[in-house]
Amino acid sequence: MANKITQKTLNDLEFDFVLQSLTEYCISDLGRKAVLQLKPLSNKQNILVELNQTNEYLASFENENRIPNHFFDDITKEIHLLQIQDSFLEGISFLHLSATSNTVNTLFKFFKKYKDYYSFLFKRIEEIEFTAEIIHSISKIISPFGEVKDNASEELKYIRKEINSIRGKIGSSFTKALSHYSSSGYLDEIKESVVDNQRVLAVQAMHRKKIKGSILGSSKTGSIVFIAPQSTLQYTRELQNLLYEEQEEVVKILKNLTDEIRPFRNLLISYQIYLTHLDVVSSKAKYAINIDACLPIISNEKKIFLRDAYHPVLLEKNTKNKIKTIPQTLTLNEKQRIIVISGPNAGGKSITLKTIGLLQVMLQSGLLISAHEKSEMSFFENIVTDIGDNQSIENQLSTYSYRLKNMRYFLQKCNKNTLFLIDEFGTGSDPELGGAIAEVFLEEFYEKGAFGVITTHYLNLKVLADELENMVNANMQFDQRSLNPLFKLDTGQAGSSFTFEVAQKNGIPFSLINRAKKKVESEKIRLDKTIAKLQKERSLIQKSSQILEKEKRKAIDSSDKLQEMQDKIQDKINSFQELYDHNQKMLVYGRKINEFTNKYFQNNNKKELLANYLKWVAIEQAKYEKLKDGNKKQKLKKDISEIEKPISNRERKKINQKERIVQKQKKERLQKVEKEILTKVEKVREKKQKIERRIAAQKSDYQFKIDDTVRLIDGTAKGTIEKIEKSIATINYGFFTAKTNVDQLELVKSARP
């Protein structure tokens, strides 16, 4: 995808304001410089990589695997010196190189460990060589304070040992001289001072000839002379020689270390480029948090679907001023390639236009956009704009001439991969003539398959948008009562300019407005009124549609609940049927067993009881097996007959018809049975409730007395009442007694009166 987005387009869309905001989130000067150089990328794959890297960095703020700090110093100077032969770096410069290398190594280990979370960020750092040689080489020679270590070489170690020894001797000899001349009364009250980093005696001027040494200065008044004692001068000269030798040895060591680091120059360049890039990515992620941005769905088809999209610069400004920002939602695709936005001035047309263009440019520059995450975007090779008053004093071009020049450029560039954005299309000339030319231009853009959004007041462009299949009208909503703009885009219908209404709101006398109306063709006024009326009706329809949609959702929820309730009832019916069948079977078995039992009680014959019982069980088992075999044989017979008998199409139709009739009859019988069961269940339930109410009434009226057999309401153990005191009853369970409130008791058997 070749990039044909010009600087003029970026200026029209105020992309530089976004870049300025981005710089506030950078942690390095190199990062800030790189941000200001950001431009839309030409390669689709590169755009996707940048977007995914930023999205991964954004995700790191929300998970536990936070990306390590990646602050770094600018090592451009050090890299330049490494290129020059026989040059050497200072100790502090080596610390910068070591810190840079250490930062990259830390990031490398981190992204390798969490490459499943940060696959795109890991892929970027994986291209860089991982090595700890730079850090080890520098740490052996340079201390954390940027000084060459004593053990950097044997010679330096010896020299510094001698320096410390000489400094000790200088201190000792100076202290001895100070004590001697102080006791002699030759020194001033301050006794000593420091001149050129050397301790000196503060001698009274009158006694200066009595002191052996070298005069290094005097006070402003001349009353004090500063003298270095003779005993320290020899040591001082030795110290200066040693310091010179130390400096020579340090330079030698730094040169050797520089030569050792020099082969890593290209690696250090790649380190700095990487850290600068990561700084840019982090600033994009931090900016995304500030404007609540996200990565939209990237479509392979040419389309723009912005849902709840905000102009990022306006959003930042309004957020600071605590003003609500109205989001916009719109769609551009193959079936709706061009949108013609109309409506009153100051209604938000230009901001909507800039929002679309700026978000598109941001996306193609690798920035996340301030819109809903379900938004869908694609990439355009060319984005052309004509926004604002473009008078050119230098070229002596009027607004209209400049716009015509732009239109010529648009005609050359417009194709299926172009997005064009034009504000106040056709203005700057005679309305009728300018509108005619604008209409021709718009037709050309349409024929070339370009995508675009324009704002206009021209009626002929609104009509054209209604006539062409892949072009649509839109308007910025306007409150007709308060005459205030709502800043909300409404697609599908052209908008009225509300020229006279806005004039009235701004205090223009009504008489002047009426005179103006008379000067305009009546048909145009009628059309404008019709458009305004339609816009109002559309707004009401939208509100009604929203209400109906809510009601529809409620109805669907209620239907789901009813269906769920019906399913539960059906399950209960099935369970009741199973219970009923089982109970009927148990009743039959119970009667038979009861018959055996009564007979046994009469004759007390166990053998007969056992024989009869086993005989009955055998009969029941035979019945069960016979029924089971019969069902199997019947099914097998039916299957064989169906296989052996050839079936004609007519017979097959008859069979299918019979099956449908049988299924229908079964369904009707099942429904009838369900109704009968439900009726019986209800009757049984009512009967049971009556019995329970009667028993409860009897129990509530019953007065417990001694020797009544009772049990606790929630218990099974039975006992007899021994004593009742007030409302407390003592119950005898045989092995033990217990006391409880009579309200907790349930009568089992009443005592005989």
BELHUHU-V608331 format. One record per helix or strand of 3 or more residues. SS is the DSSP state (@ for helix, = for strand). FROM is the first residue (numbers start at 1). TO is the last residue. If there is no record, write none. Layout:
<<SS | FROM | TO> <SS | FROM | TO>>
This chain:
<<@ | 7 | 12> <@ | 15 | 23> <@ | 29 | 36> <@ | 44 | 60> <@ | 76 | 83> <@ | 91 | 113> <@ | 119 | 126> <@ | 133 | 141> <@ | 150 | 152> <@ | 154 | 183> <= | 187 | 195> <= | 198 | 204> <@ | 205 | 210> <= | 213 | 218> <= | 224 | 229> <@ | 230 | 262> <@ | 265 | 290> <= | 304 | 309> <@ | 312 | 320> <= | 328 | 333> <= | 338 | 342> <@ | 349 | 364> <= | 382 | 386> <@ | 399 | 413> <= | 418 | 422> <@ | 431 | 447> <= | 451 | 455> <@ | 459 | 467> <= | 471 | 479> <= | 484 | 491> <@ | 499 | 505> <@ | 510 | 519> <@ | 522 | 603> <@ | 606 | 644> <@ | 649 | 701> <= | 709 | 712> <= | 718 | 725> <= | 728 | 732> <= | 737 | 741> <@ | 742 | 744> <= | 745 | 749>>
